[in-house]
Amino acid sequence: MAQRLALRQLLSLTPRTLPLQGQWMLPGPLAPHVPVVPHGRVFGTSAACRSTFNVQDGSDFQDRVVNNPKPVVVDFHAQWCGPCKILGPRLEKMVAKQEGKVLMAKVDIDDHTDLAIEYEVSAVPTVLAMKNGDVVDKFVGIKDEDQLEAFLKKLIGA
């Protein structure tokens, strides 16, 4: 019965009285609209999450990579690829350090074989640097952080 009342109360809230993301509402008539943060845990996105995205399909690649006014690093990888698992997080970290000057698109070659063929990816990891829809630089294999930083600086023109 208490669950039904709590659900009914939640469903009757207007968008203005809904709790903020990561907050709970205290049930009952004494505190009907008092938000409570559960144990101080609120989910958010870090800079790495905002600057890195997974490509969903060909049209998504066209919209978010080819037509993007910002430079984009495209990481062609595979789940089964050991070197990809090393390079991916390293590259994401370096892209996040650029504070939004460059974006990173992740393309799984097993899911998007057509894109891998179109961009002549014959080994993974392959990383492309794209500006205004054109490939301006490329490397295959693992690079250390200094090499990745030089690659990104060249791309953004810093």
Secondary structure by P-SEA (a helix, b strand, c coil): caaaaaaaaaaaccccccccccbbbbbcccccccccccccbbbbbcaaaaabbbbccaaaaaacccccccbbbbbbcccccaaaaaaaaaaaaaaaaacccbbbbbbcccccaaaaaaaccccccbbbbbccccccccccccccaaaaaaaaaaaacc
